Structure formats: C-alpha cells, structure tokens
Amino acid sequence: MERNYKFVAKHIYMFTKKSILSLVALLTFIMAAKAQVKIGFEVSFKEPQAHYAEVQMNISGLAKDYVDVKMPVWTPGSYLIREFEKSVEGFTASASGKKLKVEKVRKNIWRVFSAKANDIKINYRVYAFEISVRTAFIDESHAFLSPTGIFMHPAGMIQSPSTVKIIPHKTWSKVSTGMPLVTGETFTYRASDFDILYDSPIEVGNQDTFEFLASGVRHEVAMYGGGNYDKEKLKVDMAKIVEQETAVYGENPNKYYLFIVHNFARGGGGLEHLNSTTLGASRNAYSTDAGYKGFLGLVAHEYHHLWNVKRLRPIALGPFDYDNENYTTNLWVAEGFTSYYENKYILRAGFSDPNGFVNALAGGIATVLNTPGAKVQSAAASSYDAWIIGYRPNENSKNTSISYYNKGEVIGILMDLEIINATKGAKSLDDVMKAMYLQCKSLKRGYTDAEFKAMVEKISGISFTNFWAKYVNGVDDAEYVKYFGFAGVKVSTENATPDKPVTGAAAQLGNDGLTVTYTARSSAAWDAGLNVNDVIISLDDTSIGDALSNIKLRSPMVSLEVLPLVAKKNIGDSLKLKVKRDGIEKEIILTLKANPSVRLKATIDENATTAQKTVLKKWMGI
C-alpha cells in the first residue's frame, strides 16, 4: 500500500506540476497577446464652429472575428446616466482600406466585424455643445474634451494602455491635460489604462497658462475665457490651499496637477480627477472679496477630492462600471465631508477668520434645517439615490430629498466635534481621513460604510452606533447647540422673518403672468392646494400686473412674499388667489402661516472653559 501510495503521489505531483506550467504558459500567452494590442486615438477639429470633434481610433494586434467598442454612459464624479453616445455620428470602420460591416448592438456599443484583421481604423464624429465641467464643449475659441463623452474602448480591455494625439485647429496653439506626453511626440499623450484616460480632461485652444510649486508638486493652471484674475496672487493663494490640504494627509500622491478653469459671464461647479480638476468660474468676480473667496473655496473643494473620493473612496466607486449606475451610500463622505473641509482649508490658509468659520458652518446647518426633505430622506439614502434624484430634481424635490453635499457637511461638523471632545483635543476628523486614506492605499481598494464607522470609533475611542442611526441612516435634526458647545461656541436661533407671514409658494414671472414653480410641504400654499404650473391672475382681486407695478424685481423668480399685498398681512390672515389651471379659472384661499425657516448665528464665547478652548483650537487647526 505504501509503494502504491508513493506511486500515486508521484504522478499527482507530476500532473499538478504540468498543470501549473500549462496555466502559467497560458497566462503568459494571454498577457503577451494583450501586450501586442495597440490602441491609439487622433482627435481633430475640422468644424469647431459647428461644435464637432473628429475622432479616429486605431486598433492593432487584436485579430478577432468582431470587435465591440463601447462608450461610457456616465462620467465618474457626476452620478447621472448621461447617454454620451447620443452625440456620436458617422461611425465607420475599415481595414486595409476596405470598409468593414458595423452593427450597433446596444445603445453605447458598436460591433465591428473585423474578420480577424490585424489593423482596424474606426472613425466617428462627436457633437459637443453642452457647457459644464462634466460634458464636452467645442466652438471656434476652444475645445474642452471630457473624455467619457469622446473616447471609446474595446469591450473587456478597460485595462489596456492607449495614446491620444490631439491635432488642434489651425487657430489654436495649446493643449492642457494631466496625461503625460509621449516622448518625442507633439501633443501626443499616453494613458496606462482607460480608467486613466477617462479621468483626464483635455483643454485645447489658446488658454492662458501659469504654474506654481506647492508641497513639492508642480501645479499648472489653464485659464480659458479671460477674466480679471491676478496670476501672481493666485499662484500664492492656491499654493497655500494645497499645502494645508497636503498637511492633513501627510503626503501628496501627485508629481503634477492641472487646474482647467473655464471663465464665463456666470460660472460655477467643479469636477475632480486623479491629477486634475475642471472648474467653472465667473470671469469678472475675481476682483470682489466674495467672488475671490468663492473661487478659492472651489479650488479647496476640488483639490481635496484628489484624496477624498479619488483615492480614499467608497468601495463601489472603482473599478468603475461605465455601462451602468455605480451605487454607494457614502457620497455624504465623498462630497459632504469635502464641502465641510472646504471651510476648514479656507480658514487654515488665512482667507477667513474664526468668526467667519463658525458662522459659515452654522449657515450650512440652517440650510438643512430649512429643507423639508431633510425630514424625509437620510444622508445614506440621498447618496444612493443620486442617480435618480440628485442630478434630476423636480418641483417637489425640496420636499422629499436632501443633498448629500449639505447633509454630509453637517455630519462632518458634528462628527469632528464629537471626536475632538471625546479625545480631549488629541484627535479629530483629520486623523480619521488620513487613516482611511492610508488604509485604502494599503488594501488597494475602497472602504465600506462599516469600515469607515469602525475607523471613526477606533480614533475616537467611543461608539458611533447611535450617531449613525440618527444622522447617517436617520433624519434627526442636528443637535447643533450641544455640538458647538463642545468648542465654546454659542448658537442663537431665530425665525428667518419674525412676525411676517409666508405663503410657501415660489413663482416665475413670464408673458402669461406669475406661474407657480414650487410649494413647500405643509405651507399655506400646500394646504390650500395651490399647484405647480398654476398661473396666478390676481391676489385679493388685484391683478398681478397692478400688484407688481410698484416693485422692482431682481429676478423673474420670486416668492409671493415680495408682493406688498402679501407683506402687509399678518400670520393667520387669508389671501384669495385667482388662478388659471389648464385654461380653467379657479379660486384658492390661503391661510397664511409663520415662516418655519430659521437663521443661526454663532458666537465664540470669550468665557469658554479650558476644555472648550482646547476643542476649539483643535477644530480650527490654527
């Protein structure tokens, strides 16, 4: 038996060894085959005035019966299915100069019947005429290429490298992108995989560029659209923000970082990327104190994302599925905490003072308190429903939902103060963020909600189970007096419009009159049945024309309280509205109510205890 056992064991060993060698050989062959596949793009602009980019995609070394090429349907950082493929036209393919059969097999997938051709050339055009930080836009002055709406990838080859050659229009001279240049090539860039390509916006035109060094990292700013900015001042002030943010995490993972700034008459918003960001700004706002601080706040917010969400990220957000929604309950951390930290960085960089800091945060809490939907939707649910609500609000959204930006900011404030108070000033939310960043870096993956909670509890030394139940998964109002009190900050609460009645209705002035656009939950308008799209003809038998004749409106968007007929009434009074609904006149009686909205004012207590002063100092970090 022993001899038979040894015989069997010997042959099992030999078989296993051969199997392993065969598997290694197979994997080596597959990897070699993938390594031989080359993917390159050329982007040119024959008709920029008509808002088109011409894209040529070259694939060599694939040699299959057919190749499926796919365009993403959304862009990371912007949680909405945007159907970028809708802007593609003229898709054709060829090999050795001969046209290949092409069939669209899904909304964002084109099948090229390549018949094992070694070299495939694909051509298509993209119409780009949507101004935002997340969508491509092209006109005669410049081209902004948001990559998910421009480039495609072969199915199953998201990890393949590629090159992108930009051929600027003859009137343009510059290209700005976070991708590295291919050595010896002009305007040709390389991406190690498609995640990198899709995460690298490209600005093409005659943008004004300047650089600064901060935290050992070379930063470039590419300004499009002109403006009254001071480059030398921006170099200094943006560097201060970079250094404050790097100090929290202890390291800056980039060697190069790019800010693409689009300056418009009115601009706003930003979208984060791994080593770059795209910002929207107002070109003439840099000279005002509020406008300049607003821009620096945007810089602070988007730069913080290179850690929080791009590297310190919810587990659902990478590797990405570009064909479908990527659901997470943690956008309140990714975006809400970033909104909170925006205020901390502005303070620590010297652009705000302690009084401005605490009042800015109190204002953030008031925003949530004054949003009816905050009592309906939790921060976790708001995160999860970003795909169906966050980017597609309707006339009732304020009544049913809350922004994970706003609610997450409030959670960040409370959590930070809870940690600092529990550790007597030894630790803060900064320590949690740094630890989670290093954990994600070590594990090479994102975090779960349970892991984030566990780290908060580890750093603070206390349980956060009730905190999570109330503020993350629940809809409890923030106990702001208690939490601000930890830091010796007094918060007073007052009615937003004391003793003045409100209708709870908003409207827009147009050619047809005053059209209702919103009614607040449980307001006078809500209770009386005033509907969105009702056209208000008269108030207390006074025509809308006469009611508006003696006032000057700053905007066509108005609340009914701006009308003198409403303003002179008292709480509990009636207001008779004659409206036209679907062409039929109707009379509605509103019983006016007190304003449910509040204002918060924060004051730092000069007589705070030593313990409170310790918390305040740690909180502010100055």
N, C-alpha and C positions, 0 to 999 in steps of 0.2 A: 504493500500500500504506500509505503514511504517513497519507493522508487517511482511508482506511478504518479504520486503527488508532485515529485520533483520534475517529472517529465511534463506534466500538465502545466505546472508553474512556469517552467522554462518557455514553453510555447506561448503561454499567455503573455509573458514578458516580451517575447519577440513580436507577437501580434500587436501589443499595445505600443511598442516602440515604433513599429512600422506605421501604425495608425497616426501616432503623433507626428512622425516625419511627414506622412502624407498630408496631414492637416496643415502643418507648417508650410509645406510646399504649395498647397492650395492657396493659403492666405498670402503667401509671398507673391504668387502669380496674380491674385486679385489686386493686391496693392500695387504691383508693377503695372498692371493694366490700367489702374486708375491714374497712376503717375504719368502714364503716356498720354492721357486725355488732356487736351489743352482747350481752354475756353477764353475767348477774348472778345471785347466789345469795342466798337468805334461809334462815337456819338458826334453827329454834325448838325448844322443848323442852316438849312437852305432857305427856309422861310420863317425866320424868327418873328417877323411882324405878324404872321398868321398863327403864331404860338405852337409851332411844331418842332420836335426833335426827330432826326433821322437816326435810327439805331441799326447797326449791323452786328450780328452775333456770329462768331466763328467757332465751330466745334470740330476738333480733330482728334483722331485716335479712339473714337467710340465704337464704330463699326457694328451697328445693330440693325435689325430689320426696321425698327422705327424708334424715334426719339420723342419723348414727351417733354415739352418745355413749359414751365409754369411761371406765372406772375403772381406775387403776393396779393392778397385781397385786403390787407391791413398793414399798418406800419407800427412797429413797437414804440410804446410810449403814448400812443393815441388809440384808445380802446374802442374802435368802431370799425365794422366791416365797410370799407370804402370802395370796393369794387374797382380797383385801378385799371383792370383790364378793359373797362368800358371806353377808355380813351385810346386804345390801340386800334390802328387800322393798317390796311395794306400788308398784312402778314404773308410773306412768301419765303420759300426755301429752295435752294439749288445745290447741286454737287457736280463738280467738273463742268460747270457752265450749263448744266441741264436742270430744268425746273423739276422739283420734287412735289409729289402729292402731299397736301396738307389737309388735315381734318381737325376741327375743333371738337374735343371730346368732353370738355367741361367748360364752365364759364371762364376759367382762368388757365386752361390747358390747351395747347396746340400740339397735335401729333404730326410729326414729320416722318413720312415713310421714306427712310433713307437708304433702304436696300443694302445695308452694310457698307455704305460709302464711308471712306475714311475722313473726308473733309466735307463739312456741311456749312453752308452760308445761309444765315437767316436774316431777313430784312423786315423791318416794320417801322411805322411812324407812331409817335405819341403826341396827342394833343394836350397841351399843358397851359391852362389858363385859370388856375384857382390860387388866389393869394392866401397862403397860410404857411406856417412853419413845417407843416407835415405833408404838403402836396406840391407837385412840380408846377413851376410857372415860367413861361418864356415870352418875351416880347423883344422889340428891336433894341432895347437897352441892356438886357442881360438874360441869363438863363439860370434858374435855380432848379437843380435836379435832385428831387427827393427820391432816393434810389429804388424804393419799393414800387414806385409808380413808373419806373423807367426800365429796369432790368429784369430779365427772366433767368431761370436756372433749369438745367436738365433734371427731370424727376429723379430723386434718390441720390443726387450729387450735391447736396447743400454744403458738404464739407470740402468740395473741390476749390482749388485756387482759380483766380481769373485775373485778367488785366483789362483796364479801361483806358482807351485812348480818346481824348477829347480833341475835336477839331473845331476851335472857336470860329464863330462868324468873322468875316474879314474886318469888321469894325471893332472887334474885341481883342484884348491882349493878355488877359489873366485867367488863371484857373486856381481856385482855392478848395482844398479838400483835406481831410485827415488821413487819407491813404498815402503811403509812401510812393515816391517816384520810382519808376523802373530806371535803373542806371543807364545813362547814355541816351535816353529817350526823352522827347519833348512832350509834355502834357500827357504822359502815359503812366498809369498808376497800377499798383498791384494790391490785390486783396487775398489774404491767405485762405479765406472761405467766403461763402455767400452771406453768412451772418455779418462778417466784417463789411462786405460790400454794401449790404442793405442798411448798415449802420453808419455809412459815410456819405453825408450830403455833399453836393458839389455846387460851387458857385462859379459861373463863367461870365466874364464881361470885362468891365474896366473898374472894378471895385477899388476903393481906397484901402490899402493895407498898411498895417503897422504892427510892431512887435514889442513885447516886454518879457522879462525874465522874472519868474517868481517860483519859490520853492524848488529851485533847480530845474524848472521846466520852461522850455521856450513856448511862449504863447503868441499866436497871431490873431489879429482882428481884421476881418474883411468887411468893410462898410459899403453897402450899396444904398443909393438913393439920396446921398448928400445929407446935410444937416448942420446944425450949429454946435457940434461937439468939439471939444478941445482934446486933441490926441494926446498931448503931453500929460494933461490932467487925468485922462482915462488910463494911461499906462500906469500911473502911480496908484490910482484908486482901485483899479481892477486887481492889481498885484496885492494890495492889502487884503482884499477878499480871498484871493487864492491862498495866501499864507495863513489866514485864520482857519480856513476850511481844512487845509492840509494838517494843521496843528491838532485838530480833533482826531484824525485818523492815524496820525503818526507817519504817514508816507503818502506820496503822490505816485500813482501807478503809471503815469504817462511821461514820455520824454518830449512830447509835442502836443499842443492842444490848440484847436481852432475855434474862434467865435465868428460865425457868419451872422452879420447884423443887417436886417432889412429895414431901412428907414422910409416910412411913408408919412402922409399927412396925419394919419392916425394909425398907430400900430401897437401891437401888443402880442404877448404869448411867447412861448419858447418850447423847443423840443430837444431833449437830451440825447446824446450819443456817447459812445465809449471814449472817444478822444476829441469830441467836438460838440458844438451845440448851434442851433439856429434860433435867433432872437428876432422878434418884431418890435420896432420902436417908433416913436413919433419924432420926425426929423428936427422939429424946432422946439422940442421940450427939454433939451439938454441944458438950456440956459436958465431954466427955472429950478428952484430948490426942490419942489415936489417932483418935477419931471426927472431931474438928475438922480434923486434918491430912488425914484421908481425904477429907473434903468439899472442902477446898481443892485437893487433888490432882485430884479430879474436875473442879473448876472449871478448873484449869490445863489438863487434858487436852482438855476440850471446847472451851474458848476457843481453844486452839491450832489447832483444826480450821478456824477461820474463814480461816486461811491454808492450812494443810496439809490438803488434800482438797477444800475448797470453792473455792479459787482456784488454789493450787498443787496440781494434781490429775493423776492418771493420765489419759491421753487417752481411755480407754474410759468414764470417768465424767462424761459430759456432752458434747454434749446427750444426755439420757437416753432410752432406750427403756423406756417404762413397761409394755410388754406382755410383755417377756422379760428373761432374765438379761442383765446387762451385765458381761462378763468382763474381768478385768485380772489381771496377775501382780504388781502393785505395791502391794497392800494392806499389805505389810510396811513400806513407806514411809509410807503414809497413816495407818495405825493404830499400827504398831510404833514408828516414829520418834516419834509423838506420845506414846506411853507412856514412851519414853526422855526426851523433853523435859519431861514432867510432873515428873520428878525434878529436872531442871536448874532449872526455874522455882521449885519449892518451895525449893531451896537459895538461889537468887539473890534470892528475895523475903524471905529470912530466917526461913523456917519449918523449916529443917533446918540441920545443920552438916556440915562436910566429911566427918567420920567416918560420919555417918548416910547421907550421899550415896553414898559408895563402897560401903558395906555393902548399901544398897538395890539398887544395880546388881549387886553380887555375888550377891545373892539372886535377881535376875532371871535371871542366867546359870545358877545352880543349878537353877532351875525347868525350864529347857530341858534341861540335862544329865540331869535325873531323869525326863524324859518319854520313854518308849521310842519313841514315834512320831517323835521328833526325828531318829532314825537312819533313818527310812523316808521322810519327806516333807520336801521343801525349802521354804524360805520362799516362793519363787515359786509352787510347786505349791499350797501352803496358801492363798495368795491366790486363785488361780484356782478352787480347789475350795471356796471359802467357801460357794457356793450349795448344795452337796450334802453338805458335812461340817461346816463351821464353825458353822452355826446348827442343825444336826441331829445332834449327837453320839449315838453309841450306846455300848453296853457295851464295845466294842472300840476306840473312837476313840483313847484314850490310847496304844494300842499301834501305831496306824497313821498318826497325824497329829500335827501340832504347830500351835499357834495362831500366826497371823501377828502377833498382838499380841506374844506372848512372843519369838518368833524375831526379829521386826523390831526389838524393843527391844535384843536382843543385837547384831544387826548395826549398829544405830545407835551403840552403845557402842564397838564395835571400829572402825567407820569414822571416828568422831570422833577417837579416839586416833591412828589411822593418819595422818589428815590433819594433826593438830596436830604430831605427831612429824616428819612429812616436811617440814613448813614451818618447823620450829624455833619453833613458837608463833605464827607470823604469821597463820595461817588455821585455821579449824575447820569443823565441820559447819554451824555457824551461817551461814557465808559461802555454803555450797552451797545451803542452804534459801532464803536471801534472793535469791540469783542465780536460782534456779529459779522462785521466786515472780514476780520481775520478768520473767523470760522468758515465763512463761505469760500474764502480764498484757499483754506486748507483742505476742505472737503470737495472743492471744485463743483459745487452745486449751490442752489438756492436754499433758503430756510423755509420751514413750515411754521404755521402760526404757533403750534405747541413749542417749537424750538425757540421762537422769539420770546414767548412768555417765560420759558424756563430761564433764558438768559437774564431777563429783567429781574426775576426772582433771585437768581444767583448773585447778581450785582447788588441788589438792594437788601437781600437777606430777609425779605418778608414775602408773604403770599400776595399774589395779584389776582387770585381767583375771583373775588368779589368785584374788583376793578374791571376785569374783563367782562364779567356778566353785566355790569351797569353801563359801561362806556363803549366797549368794543362790540359786543353782541346785543346789548340792550339800548334803550332810548332814554335813559335817565338824563335829566338836566345836570350840567356840570356844577359841582359844589365849589364854585369859584371863590366865595368868601373864605371858606375853610382852607383851600389850597394856597391862595395868595397870602393868607395869614401866616403860613409857614415861613414866608420870606419877609414878614413885617410890612406887607402891602395891604392897605385898606381899599376896599372897593365899595363905592356907593352906587346904588341902583335907583334910577328914576324913570318915570314914564317918558317916552320919546316926545310926546306932545301933551303935556299936562292939561287936563280940563278941556281939551279940544276933542270933538267927536271925529270919527273916521267912518268911511263907508266900506273900506276894504276892497275897493274896486280900482283898477287901473284901466286906462283907455288910450287910444291913439286918435289924434285929430287928423282927419283926411277930408277929401272932397265931399264925402257923403255925410260928414258930421263927426261925432265922437263915438268911436267904436270900442266896445269893451274888449280888453285883452286878457284880463285876469280878475278873478275874485278869490279872496283869501278865505281859507277854511274857517268856518264859524263866525265870519264877519257879518255885518248888516247886509251886505250885498249877497253873500252866500245864503243867509237865512231867508231872504226875500225872493230868491230865485232869479236874480239877475244873471244872465248868461253871457259867456264869451261870445262875441260876434253880434250881440245886441247893439243897435245903433241908437244912441240917446238923442231924442228930438228936443226934449225940454226938461227943465227942473223946476218943480213948483210952478208950472205953467209959464215959465220964462224960457224962451227959445235958447238953444245952445249958442247961437250967434250973439244974442244980447248978453248972455251970461259970460261970454268970453271977451266982450267988446272993450272992457276997461282993464284988462290984464295983458301982460306981455309974457308969452311962453318962451322958455329957453329951448324947449324941445317939443316935438309933436306928441311925445309920450308923457302923459300926465296922470296924476291921481286926482280923483274928484275933489279932494280936499283943497286944491288950489283955487277952486271956484269960490268967489265971495259968497254966493248963495249958500254954500255948504259951510264955509268957515265961520259964518256968523251964528250958526246954530249951536245948540247945546246937546250934551250927551242925553239920549233918550228922546230927542225930538224926531219927528217924522220928516221924510224927504220923498216927495212924489216925483217919480220919473215916468216920462212917456217915452217908450222905446219902439223901434221897429224891428221885428224879428221875422226873418224870412218874408219880408214885404208886408207883414201884418202888424198894425199898431197895437201896443199893449201897455197897460198902466201897472207900475210896480211901486209899492210903498216900502221904503226902507226905514227901520227904526235904528237911529244912529247909536253907535257904541263907543266906549272909551277905547283908546289905542292900546292894543295888547303888547306893542313893541316897547323895549326898554333901552336905555342908554346906561353904559357902565363907565364910571370914572375911577381910575386907580391912582392912589397917592402913597408914596413911600413914607412910612411912619418914622419920624425923627426920633421917637422914643422907643423904637423896637428893642427887643431883648438881644442879648449877645447871641443866643441860639438863632434868632431870626436873622440877624445881620450875617451870620455865618452862611445860612441858607441863601440869602440874597446875593452875597458875594460869589458863591459857587454857581448859582443860577446864571448870573450875568457873565461871569468869566472875565471880569475887568478889574 
